[in-house]
Amino acid sequence: MSDLSEDSPRHPDGETPDLNANTRNLSCKDCGANLTYAPGTTFLKCQYCGAENEIVAEEEVAIEEYDFHQALEHTAEKTDMQTLQTVQCGGCGARTTLKPNIVSDECAFCGTPLVTSSPETVEVFQPKSLLPFHIDQKEAGKLFKDWVSSLWFAPNDLKKRAELTEKLKGMYIPYWTFDSETDSRYRGMRGDYYYTTESYTDSDGNHQTRQVRHTRWTNVSGHIDHFFDDTLVLASHSLPQNYVDKLEPWDLEKLAGYDERYLSGFQTETYQVDLKSGFEIAKDKIETQIRTMVSNDIGGDEQRIESLQTNHNDITFKHILLPLWISAYRYQDKVYRFMINARTGEVQGERPYSVIKIALAVIAVLAIIGLLFFFTNGKKRADLFDGTDFGNLASNFDSYNHLFQNTFQSIYLKVDLISQFAMNIDFLNWI
């Protein structure tokens, strides 16, 4: 194993260098081929000769918090900015960095072909820390395959795609984290239950008593001080928020200082949610938690919050990158996205349904219902035909017709219910 130390170019004017890992050529010291970071390790691996090049940290990098207001006032300064060569997807709008020597590619978020011949130069806040990939593509593929196998009514094309590990793309996703010292003052009402005994006459004319619950309301006010640490905000519009949230928690206590060598072999999305907008999202998250704290502080059996004012002080932030394995799948003109937390292996995603499989399931249920009806109503049919010859069948037509109409109406209602359930409910995987 040979050593690989960082050799970053210096700008002649002394400004922070461009740390776009995906445009830098990290070369193997044994053969000169490109190196990629090996997830879960501390080395870069040569894809040509297999040599492992150790990532030698020059010094311990402290994970710093940056002053929020100061950053907003000095966004024009270059000290915390970097210039990147990116391509923007014409399908979903995601903006990602380029890999070296790639002349064609497809968007990891929606599968749309990317025009790599015309990259754009953008200037963004430079990330200061990240969580390196821990799960490699092979393991991610197995996790994805297991997840797809657990889905009911999944199209066969999706299951075939799950076999194609190379369709999973390693992507660093931008996030903001915010720290804030909050001071919240509230006014509201506390509701305490009490009971009285009430007399009444029941339906039989007997006199009875019962306990009736009432609520006694009391005006309350107070304040809560709380420090919020690392409120996490997704800085991308390219992924469905509800599924991304389910990928948490992240082991943010293991953040490493930004090092472009960890990005080698992966793509990076640049943020679409800027710093100011990110904090507005963080405030909404914090507000939800504060309301829970206020309700607990009010106490009683019920709580009403009539006013709540929160001041945020000592606001700091970090711009970080978190690792995901992503796959986009197009089915019936709609794009479905799947994500794997490359630290924990948690899999989340949108899922399509196979109309054919649902139809077959409905037919199967229909057949089962028909068989159950046939066997459970055998005696009733025998009684109906008992003593009846073919000459008298016409006289019993109304009886047969009524019986069959009721049967098919019952089957239709069941099939309709099953079809609606299968097509509209998004949590069939719990069955």
C-alpha positions as CSV (number, residue, x, y, z in Angstrom):
1,M,0.0,0.0,0.0
2,S,1.5,3.4,-1.0
3,D,0.8,6.7,0.6
4,L,-1.2,9.5,-1.1
5,S,-0.8,13.0,0.4
6,E,-2.9,15.9,-0.6
7,D,-1.4,18.1,-3.3
8,S,-3.8,21.0,-3.7
9,P,-3.0,23.7,-6.3
10,R,-2.6,27.2,-4.8
11,H,-4.2,30.3,-6.3
12,P,-1.8,33.0,-7.1
13,D,-3.9,35.7,-5.4
14,G,-4.0,33.7,-2.1
15,E,-7.7,32.9,-2.3
16,T,-9.1,29.5,-1.2
17,P,-8.4,27.0,-4.0
18,D,-11.1,25.3,-6.0
19,L,-11.8,22.1,-4.2
20,N,-14.0,20.5,-6.8
21,A,-12.9,16.9,-6.3
22,N,-14.6,15.6,-9.4
23,T,-12.6,17.7,-11.8
24,R,-9.3,16.9,-10.0
25,N,-7.2,13.9,-11.2
26,L,-6.1,11.9,-8.1
27,S,-3.6,9.5,-9.6
28,C,-2.2,6.2,-8.4
29,K,1.5,6.5,-7.5
30,D,2.0,2.9,-8.8
31,C,0.5,3.2,-12.3
32,G,-0.9,6.7,-12.7
33,A,-4.5,5.7,-13.1
34,N,-7.4,7.5,-11.5
35,L,-8.2,6.6,-7.9
36,T,-11.6,6.3,-6.2
37,Y,-12.4,6.3,-2.5
38,A,-13.1,2.8,-1.1
39,P,-16.2,3.2,1.2
40,G,-15.7,2.2,4.8
41,T,-11.9,2.6,4.6
42,T,-9.2,5.2,4.8
43,F,-7.7,4.7,1.4
44,L,-8.2,5.3,-2.3
45,K,-8.2,2.3,-4.5
46,C,-6.8,2.1,-8.0
47,Q,-9.4,0.7,-10.4
48,Y,-6.7,-0.4,-12.8
49,C,-3.9,-2.1,-10.8
50,G,-5.8,-2.5,-7.5
51,A,-3.2,-0.6,-5.4
52,E,-4.5,0.9,-2.2
53,N,-3.3,4.5,-1.6
54,E,-3.6,5.5,2.0
55,I,-5.3,8.8,2.8
56,V,-2.8,10.5,5.0
57,A,-4.3,13.4,7.0
58,E,-1.9,16.3,7.3
59,E,-3.5,17.4,10.6
60,E,-6.6,16.9,12.7
61,V,-9.4,19.0,11.3
62,A,-11.8,20.5,13.8
63,I,-15.5,20.6,12.8
64,E,-16.3,24.3,13.0
65,E,-19.5,26.1,13.3
66,Y,-19.8,29.4,11.4
67,D,-21.7,32.5,12.4
68,F,-24.9,32.7,10.5
69,H,-25.4,36.5,10.3
70,Q,-21.8,37.2,9.5
71,A,-22.0,34.7,6.6
72,L,-25.0,36.5,5.2
73,E,-23.3,39.8,5.3
74,H,-20.1,38.5,3.6
75,T,-21.5,36.2,0.9
76,A,-19.6,38.2,-1.7
77,E,-16.2,37.4,-0.1
78,K,-14.3,34.5,-1.5
79,T,-12.9,33.0,1.7
80,D,-15.7,30.4,2.1
81,M,-16.7,30.1,-1.5
82,Q,-15.7,27.6,-4.2
83,T,-16.1,27.6,-8.0
84,L,-17.4,24.4,-9.5
85,Q,-18.0,23.0,-13.0
86,T,-21.5,21.6,-13.0
87,V,-24.2,20.3,-15.3
88,Q,-27.9,20.9,-14.7
89,C,-30.5,18.2,-15.5
90,G,-33.1,19.3,-18.0
91,G,-35.6,16.9,-16.4
92,C,-35.6,17.6,-12.7
93,G,-33.3,20.6,-12.4
94,A,-30.7,19.0,-10.2
95,R,-27.2,20.5,-10.5
96,T,-24.3,18.1,-10.0
97,T,-20.5,18.1,-10.4
98,L,-18.8,16.2,-13.2
99,K,-16.7,13.2,-13.0
100,P,-13.4,13.3,-14.9
101,N,-13.3,12.0,-18.5
102,I,-17.0,11.5,-18.7
103,V,-18.5,12.5,-22.0
104,S,-22.1,11.2,-21.4
105,D,-24.0,10.4,-18.3
106,E,-27.6,10.3,-16.9
107,C,-29.1,12.2,-14.0
108,A,-29.0,10.1,-10.8
109,F,-32.3,11.7,-9.6
110,C,-34.5,11.1,-12.6
111,G,-32.6,9.1,-15.3
112,T,-32.6,11.9,-17.9
113,P,-29.5,12.0,-20.1
114,L,-27.2,14.9,-19.2
115,V,-25.5,17.2,-21.6
116,T,-21.9,17.1,-20.3
117,S,-20.5,19.0,-23.2
118,S,-21.6,22.4,-21.8
119,P,-20.8,22.6,-18.1
120,E,-21.7,25.7,-16.2
121,T,-19.5,27.5,-13.7
122,V,-21.2,28.2,-10.3
123,E,-19.9,29.8,-7.1
124,V,-21.2,28.3,-3.9
125,F,-20.4,28.0,-0.2
126,Q,-17.7,25.5,0.2
127,P,-18.6,22.5,2.3
128,K,-16.5,22.2,5.5
129,S,-17.3,18.7,6.6
130,L,-18.8,15.4,5.4
131,L,-19.7,11.9,6.3
132,P,-17.6,9.5,4.0
133,F,-19.3,6.6,2.3
134,H,-19.4,3.6,4.6
135,I,-21.4,1.1,2.4
136,D,-20.0,0.2,-1.0
137,Q,-21.9,-0.3,-4.2
138,K,-22.1,-4.0,-3.9
139,E,-23.6,-4.0,-0.4
140,A,-25.9,-1.2,-1.4
141,G,-27.1,-3.3,-4.4
142,K,-27.9,-6.2,-2.0
143,L,-29.9,-3.9,0.3
144,F,-31.8,-2.4,-2.7
145,K,-32.6,-5.9,-4.0
146,D,-33.8,-7.1,-0.6
147,W,-36.0,-4.0,-0.4
148,V,-37.5,-4.4,-3.8
149,S,-38.2,-8.1,-3.1
150,S,-40.3,-7.1,-0.1
151,L,-42.6,-5.0,-2.2
152,W,-46.0,-6.4,-3.2
153,F,-47.2,-5.8,-6.7
154,A,-43.8,-4.4,-7.9
155,P,-43.3,-4.5,-11.7
156,N,-40.9,-7.2,-13.0
157,D,-38.8,-4.5,-14.7
158,L,-38.1,-3.0,-11.2
159,K,-37.0,-6.3,-9.9
160,K,-34.8,-6.8,-12.9
161,R,-33.3,-3.3,-12.4
162,A,-32.5,-4.3,-8.8
163,E,-30.1,-6.9,-10.2
164,L,-28.1,-4.1,-12.0
165,T,-25.9,-2.8,-9.2
166,E,-24.2,-0.4,-11.6
167,K,-27.5,1.5,-11.8
168,L,-26.9,2.7,-8.3
169,K,-25.1,6.0,-8.2
170,G,-23.0,7.3,-5.3
171,M,-24.0,10.9,-4.6
172,Y,-23.0,13.4,-1.9
173,I,-26.1,15.4,-1.0
174,P,-25.9,19.0,0.4
175,Y,-27.3,19.8,3.8
176,W,-27.2,22.6,6.3
177,T,-27.1,22.2,10.0
178,F,-28.0,25.0,12.4
179,D,-27.4,25.6,16.0
180,S,-29.5,28.2,17.9
181,E,-30.0,29.4,21.4
182,T,-33.7,30.0,21.7
183,D,-35.8,32.0,24.2
184,S,-39.5,31.4,23.8
185,R,-42.4,33.2,25.6
186,Y,-45.9,31.9,25.5
187,R,-49.5,32.5,26.6
188,G,-52.1,29.9,26.7
189,M,-54.6,27.9,28.7
190,R,-54.3,24.7,30.8
191,G,-57.2,22.3,30.9
192,D,-57.7,20.0,33.9
193,Y,-60.4,17.3,33.9
194,Y,-62.9,17.0,36.8
195,Y,-66.0,14.8,37.1
196,T,-69.5,15.3,38.4
197,T,-72.2,12.7,39.1
198,E,-75.3,13.0,36.9
199,S,-78.7,11.3,37.3
200,Y,-80.6,10.0,34.3
201,T,-83.4,7.5,33.4
202,D,-82.5,4.6,31.2
203,S,-84.6,3.1,28.4
204,D,-86.3,0.8,30.9
205,G,-87.4,3.7,33.1
206,N,-84.9,3.0,35.8
207,H,-83.0,5.8,37.6
208,Q,-79.2,5.6,37.1
209,T,-76.2,7.7,37.8
210,R,-73.1,8.3,35.7
211,Q,-69.8,10.3,35.8
212,V,-69.6,13.2,33.4
213,R,-66.2,14.7,32.5
214,H,-65.7,18.5,32.5
215,T,-62.7,20.6,31.7
216,R,-61.6,23.5,34.0
217,W,-59.5,26.0,32.0
218,T,-56.8,28.3,33.6
219,N,-54.9,31.1,31.9
220,V,-51.1,30.4,31.9
221,S,-47.9,32.0,30.6
222,G,-44.2,31.3,30.8
223,H,-41.0,31.0,28.9
224,I,-38.7,28.2,27.8
225,D,-35.0,28.5,27.0
226,H,-33.4,25.7,24.9
227,F,-30.3,25.2,22.8
228,F,-30.9,23.4,19.5
229,D,-27.9,21.5,18.2
230,D,-27.5,20.4,14.5
231,T,-31.0,21.0,13.2
232,L,-30.6,19.2,9.9
233,V,-32.0,20.8,6.7
234,L,-31.9,19.2,3.2
235,A,-30.4,21.7,0.8
236,S,-31.8,19.9,-2.3
237,H,-35.1,19.9,-4.2
238,S,-34.1,16.8,-6.2
239,L,-35.3,14.2,-3.7
240,P,-38.7,13.7,-2.1
241,Q,-38.5,15.3,1.4
242,N,-40.7,12.7,3.2
243,Y,-38.5,9.8,2.1
244,V,-35.2,11.6,2.8
245,D,-36.4,12.3,6.3
246,K,-36.9,8.6,6.9
247,L,-33.2,8.0,6.1
248,E,-32.4,9.6,9.4
249,P,-30.7,9.5,11.9
250,W,-27.3,10.3,10.6
251,D,-24.2,9.9,12.8
252,L,-23.2,13.5,12.6
253,E,-20.9,13.1,15.6
254,K,-18.6,11.3,13.1
255,L,-18.3,14.2,10.7
256,A,-14.9,14.5,9.0
257,G,-13.3,17.6,7.8
258,Y,-13.9,18.3,4.1
259,D,-11.4,16.3,2.0
260,E,-11.8,16.0,-1.7
261,R,-10.2,12.6,-1.6
262,Y,-13.4,11.2,0.0
263,L,-15.3,12.5,-3.0
264,S,-13.1,10.8,-5.6
265,G,-15.3,8.4,-7.6
266,F,-18.6,9.9,-6.5
267,Q,-20.7,12.8,-7.7
268,T,-21.7,15.8,-5.6
269,E,-24.9,17.8,-5.9
270,T,-24.7,21.5,-5.2
271,Y,-27.2,23.1,-2.9
272,Q,-30.5,24.5,-4.3
273,V,-31.7,25.8,-0.9
274,D,-29.5,28.8,0.0
275,L,-28.3,29.6,3.5
276,K,-31.0,32.1,4.4
277,S,-33.9,29.9,3.1
278,G,-32.3,26.9,4.9
279,F,-32.6,28.7,8.2
280,E,-36.3,29.5,7.6
281,I,-36.9,25.7,7.2
282,A,-34.8,25.1,10.4
283,K,-37.0,27.6,12.3
284,D,-40.1,25.7,11.3
285,K,-38.6,22.4,12.6
286,I,-37.5,24.1,15.8
287,E,-41.0,25.7,16.2
288,T,-42.6,22.3,16.1
289,Q,-40.3,21.0,18.9
290,I,-40.8,24.2,21.0
291,R,-44.6,23.7,20.8
292,T,-44.2,20.3,22.3
293,M,-42.0,21.7,25.0
294,V,-44.6,24.4,25.8
295,S,-47.4,21.9,26.0
296,N,-45.4,19.8,28.5
297,D,-44.6,23.0,30.4
298,I,-48.2,24.0,30.6
299,G,-49.2,20.6,31.9
300,G,-52.7,19.5,32.8
301,D,-54.9,17.2,30.6
302,E,-55.3,19.6,27.7
303,Q,-53.3,22.6,26.5
304,R,-54.0,25.6,24.3
305,I,-51.2,27.7,23.0
306,E,-52.6,31.2,22.1
307,S,-49.3,33.0,21.4
308,L,-45.7,31.9,21.1
309,Q,-42.8,34.2,20.3
310,T,-39.3,32.8,19.9
311,N,-36.0,34.7,19.7
312,H,-33.0,33.0,18.1
313,N,-29.6,33.9,19.3
314,D,-26.0,32.8,18.6
315,I,-27.0,31.2,15.4
316,T,-24.3,29.1,13.7
317,F,-24.3,26.7,10.8
318,K,-22.4,24.1,8.9
319,H,-22.6,23.2,5.2
320,I,-22.1,19.5,5.0
321,L,-22.3,16.6,2.5
322,L,-24.0,13.3,3.3
323,P,-23.6,10.1,1.3
324,L,-26.5,8.4,-0.6
325,W,-26.8,5.6,-3.1
326,I,-29.5,6.7,-5.6
327,S,-31.4,5.0,-8.4
328,A,-34.0,6.5,-10.6
329,Y,-36.6,4.3,-12.4
330,R,-39.1,5.3,-15.0
331,Y,-42.3,3.4,-15.2
332,Q,-45.3,4.4,-17.3
333,D,-44.0,7.9,-17.8
334,K,-43.4,8.6,-14.2
335,V,-40.0,8.7,-12.4
336,Y,-39.6,6.8,-9.1
337,R,-36.5,7.4,-6.9
338,F,-34.9,5.1,-4.4
339,M,-32.3,6.1,-1.8
340,I,-30.0,4.3,0.5
341,N,-28.3,5.9,3.5
342,A,-24.7,5.0,2.7
343,R,-23.8,5.1,6.4
344,T,-26.6,2.9,7.9
345,G,-28.0,1.0,5.0
346,E,-31.6,2.4,5.5
347,V,-33.6,2.1,2.2
348,Q,-36.4,4.4,1.3
349,G,-38.1,5.3,-1.9
350,E,-41.1,5.7,-4.1
351,R,-42.5,2.6,-5.6
352,P,-44.6,1.8,-8.7
353,Y,-47.4,-0.8,-8.8
354,S,-47.8,-3.4,-11.6
355,V,-51.4,-3.1,-12.9
356,I,-51.1,-6.6,-14.4
357,K,-50.1,-8.1,-11.0
358,I,-53.0,-6.3,-9.3
359,A,-55.4,-7.6,-11.9
360,L,-54.2,-11.1,-11.5
361,A,-54.5,-10.8,-7.7
362,V,-58.1,-9.5,-8.1
363,I,-58.9,-12.5,-10.4
364,A,-57.4,-14.9,-7.9
365,V,-59.5,-13.4,-5.1
366,L,-62.5,-13.5,-7.3
367,A,-61.9,-17.2,-7.9
368,I,-61.4,-17.9,-4.2
369,I,-64.6,-16.1,-3.4
370,G,-66.5,-18.1,-6.0
371,L,-65.2,-21.4,-4.7
372,L,-66.1,-20.4,-1.1
373,F,-69.6,-19.5,-2.3
374,F,-69.9,-22.8,-4.2
375,F,-69.0,-25.0,-1.2
376,T,-70.7,-23.0,1.6
377,N,-73.9,-22.7,-0.4
378,G,-74.1,-26.2,-1.6
379,K,-76.9,-27.2,0.6
380,K,-78.9,-24.1,-0.4
381,R,-78.5,-25.0,-4.1
382,A,-79.4,-28.7,-3.4
383,D,-82.6,-27.6,-1.7
384,L,-83.4,-25.3,-4.6
385,F,-83.0,-28.2,-7.2
386,D,-84.6,-30.9,-5.0
387,G,-87.6,-32.4,-6.7
388,T,-87.2,-30.3,-9.7
389,D,-87.0,-31.8,-13.2
390,F,-85.8,-30.0,-16.3
391,G,-89.4,-29.3,-17.3
392,N,-89.8,-27.2,-14.2
393,L,-86.5,-25.3,-14.4
394,A,-88.2,-22.3,-16.1
395,S,-90.6,-21.9,-13.1
396,N,-87.5,-21.6,-10.8
397,F,-85.7,-19.1,-13.0
398,D,-86.5,-16.2,-10.8
399,S,-85.1,-18.0,-7.8
400,Y,-81.8,-18.8,-9.7
401,N,-81.6,-15.3,-11.1
402,H,-82.0,-13.7,-7.6
403,L,-79.4,-16.0,-6.2
404,F,-76.8,-15.4,-8.9
405,Q,-77.4,-11.6,-8.8
406,N,-76.7,-11.5,-5.1
407,T,-73.6,-13.6,-5.6
408,F,-72.1,-11.5,-8.4
409,Q,-73.0,-8.3,-6.6
410,S,-71.1,-9.4,-3.6
411,I,-68.1,-10.5,-5.6
412,Y,-68.0,-7.2,-7.5
413,L,-68.0,-5.2,-4.3
414,K,-65.1,-7.2,-2.9
415,V,-63.1,-6.9,-6.1
416,D,-63.7,-3.1,-6.3
417,L,-62.6,-2.7,-2.7
418,I,-59.4,-4.7,-3.3
419,S,-58.6,-2.8,-6.5
420,Q,-59.0,0.6,-4.8
421,F,-56.9,-0.6,-1.9
422,A,-54.1,-1.9,-4.2
423,M,-54.0,1.2,-6.4
424,N,-54.4,4.0,-3.9
425,I,-52.7,2.9,-0.7
426,D,-49.0,3.5,-0.5
427,F,-48.1,1.2,2.3
428,L,-48.9,-2.3,0.8
429,N,-45.4,-3.4,1.9
430,W,-46.6,-3.9,5.4
431,I,-48.9,-6.7,4.4
